[in-house]
Amino acid sequence: MAKIIDGKAIAAEINAETKVMAAELTAKFRAPGLAVVLVGDDPASQVYVRNKVRTCGELGIRSELHKLDAATTEEAVLELIAKLNADDLVDGILVQSPPPKHIDEGRIIAAIDPDKDVDCFCERNVGRLLIGEREGFMPCTPWGVMELLKRSGAEVSGSHAVVIGRSNIVGKPMAALLMRKAAGANATVTVVHSGTPDITKYTRDADILVAAIGKPEFVRGDMIKPGAVVIDVGINRIVDPATGKGRLVGDVCFAEAEKVASAITPVPGGVGPMTIAGLMRNAVLAASRRLRER
């Protein structure tokens, strides 16, 4: 049976480190500040935002939540972003995704000051990642995956890593981080997606398999190379036919995969806590850069 990679425990380690960094900044300058913008009343988004704000409080990060009505215009959101960009007490800005359909998320992301873009979504920060700069922000979920691999003892250098999914949030930056010429990286990376014929041909050759395709239990046990490390980024709510109740599952069929893999992340409790840990880390790094450069 596979070793379970405990994302909650590893995220707690990282949060403890972040809390120390935040305390040092607070003692010398002021508390790091994170502004969270929530447009609309999507239930899942409200839960995510609540968790982020709570974690800020636990780690000594000052947070401010801007809740906007679902009917708020795109221009009004852009005006708020401009105010937050100019606010010296705000070090990081997060706009919870997805916004209502009438708002162009790309325009919102582009309007955020790159030095406050703690999600690492804007063009400048993504470009820094792709050319291998190490001083910029790291995208929260892919960075969290790299920390899971490192802190669980997985050997990344020289391995064949296969990423399922090509999204801008996970798939593409995940591939970039895995192939970086850096300690804890240096993997040979293959990216497969909805346009790839015979995905299994590639996944069966993966030493490290990262699933981020958004399809419940898409990866079955026979798609995994024996002894592979499996990282499940997916989080999907399904109805259990046996009970009629909803439950959360990943993009990997855990029951089958744990019999084949050497190590695997659970859902929930795997990658999810790492994403918030990465966000908190970026918020403190943003504050550190801004305050120390004065």
CORNORJO-V747950 format. One record per pair of residues at least 4 apart in sequence whose ideal C-beta (glycine too) atoms are under 7 Angstrom apart, sorted by the first residue. I is the first residue (numbers start at 1). J is the second residue. Records with the same first field share a line. If there is no record, write none. Layout:
# CORNORJO-V747950
I->J + J
This chain:
# CORNORJO-V747950
1->258 + 259
2->258 + 261 + 262 + 263 + 264
3->262 + 263
4->264 + 266
5->148 + 152 + 263 + 264 + 265 + 270
6->10 + 269
7->11 + 148 + 265 + 269 + 270 + 271 + 272 + 273 + 274
8->12 + 269 + 273
9->13
10->14 + 147 + 148 + 151 + 274
11->15 + 273 + 274 + 277
12->16
13->17
14->18 + 147 + 277 + 281
15->19 + 59 + 277 + 280
16->20
17->21
18->22 + 59 + 280 + 281 + 284
19->23 + 59 + 60
20->24
21->25 + 284 + 288
22->26 + 31 + 32 + 59 + 60 + 61 + 284
23->27 + 60
24->28
25->29 + 32 + 284 + 287 + 288 + 291
26->30 + 31 + 60
29->291
31->60 + 61 + 62
32->61 + 62 + 91 + 283 + 284 + 287
33->62 + 89 + 90 + 91 + 287
34->56 + 61 + 63 + 91 + 92 + 94 + 118 + 283
35->64 + 66 + 84 + 90 + 93
36->49 + 52 + 53 + 63 + 65 + 66 + 94 + 96
37->66 + 68 + 80 + 94 + 95 + 96
38->45 + 49 + 65 + 67 + 68 + 96
39->68 + 70 + 72 + 77 + 99 + 100 + 103
40->70 + 99 + 100
41->46 + 70
42->46
43->47
44->48
45->49 + 96
46->50
47->51
48->52 + 96
49->53 + 65 + 96
50->54
51->55 + 276
52->56 + 276 + 279
53->57 + 63 + 65
54->58
55->59 + 276 + 280
56->61 + 63
57->63
59->280
61->280 + 283 + 284
66->80
68->72 + 77
70->100
72->76 + 77
74->78 + 102 + 103 + 104 + 107
75->79
76->80
77->81 + 103 + 108
78->82 + 107 + 108 + 111
79->83
80->84
81->85 + 93 + 108 + 111 + 112
82->86
83->87
84->90 + 93
85->113 + 116
90->116
91->116 + 283 + 286 + 287 + 290
92->116 + 118 + 282 + 283 + 286
93->112 + 116 + 118
94->118 + 119 + 279
95->99 + 108
97->105
98->105
99->103 + 105 + 108
103->108
104->108
105->109
106->110
107->111
109->121 + 122
110->122
112->116 + 117 + 122
113->117
114->122 + 124 + 125
115->286 + 290
116->286
117->121 + 122 + 125 + 137
118->137 + 279 + 282 + 283 + 286
119->140
120->125 + 126 + 129 + 137 + 138 + 139
122->126
123->127
124->128
125->129 + 136 + 137
126->130
127->131
128->133 + 136
129->136 + 139 + 173 + 176
130->176
132->180 + 181
137->282 + 285
138->143 + 278
139->143 + 173
140->144 + 275 + 278 + 279 + 282
141->145 + 169 + 170 + 233 + 271 + 275 + 278
142->146 + 170 + 173 + 174 + 177
143->147 + 177 + 278
144->148 + 271 + 274 + 275 + 277 + 278
145->149 + 174 + 210 + 231 + 233 + 271
146->150 + 177 + 184
147->151 + 274
148->152 + 231 + 265 + 271 + 274
149->154 + 156 + 208 + 229
150->184
152->263
154->208 + 229 + 263
155->159
156->178 + 184 + 185 + 186 + 187 + 208
157->185 + 186 + 187
158->186
159->187 + 207 + 208
160->188 + 205 + 206 + 207
161->178 + 187 + 189 + 206 + 207 + 208 + 210
162->190 + 192 + 202 + 203 + 206 + 209
163->171 + 174 + 175 + 189 + 191 + 210 + 212
164->192 + 199 + 210 + 211 + 212 + 213
165->170 + 171 + 193 + 212 + 213
166->171 + 172 + 191 + 193
167->171 + 172 + 212
168->172
170->174 + 212 + 233
171->175 + 191 + 212
172->176
173->177
174->178 + 210 + 212
175->179 + 189 + 191
176->180
177->185
178->185 + 187 + 189
179->185 + 187 + 189
180->185
181->186
187->208
190->202
192->196 + 199 + 202
199->203
200->204 + 223
202->206
203->209 + 219 + 223 + 224
204->223 + 225
205->225
206->225 + 228
207->225 + 228 + 229
208->228 + 229
209->224 + 228 + 230
210->231 + 233
211->218 + 219 + 232 + 233 + 234 + 250 + 251 + 252
212->233 + 234 + 251
213->218 + 234 + 251
214->234 + 251
215->251
216->236 + 238 + 249
217->249 + 252 + 253
218->251
219->223 + 224 + 251 + 252 + 253 + 257
220->253 + 256
221->253 + 256 + 257 + 259 + 260
224->228 + 230 + 257 + 260 + 261
226->260
227->262
228->261 + 262
229->261 + 262 + 263
230->252 + 257 + 261 + 264
231->265 + 271
232->250 + 251 + 252 + 265 + 267 + 270 + 271
233->251 + 271
234->250 + 251 + 267
235->248 + 250 + 267 + 268 + 272
236->248 + 249
237->246 + 248
238->246 + 247 + 249
239->244 + 246
240->244 + 245 + 247
248->267 + 268
249->267
250->254 + 267
252->257
253->257
254->258 + 266 + 267
257->261 + 264
258->264
265->270 + 271
266->270
268->272
271->275
273->277
274->278
275->279
276->280
277->281
278->282
279->283
280->284
281->285
282->286
283->287
284->288
285->289
286->290
287->291
288->292
289->293
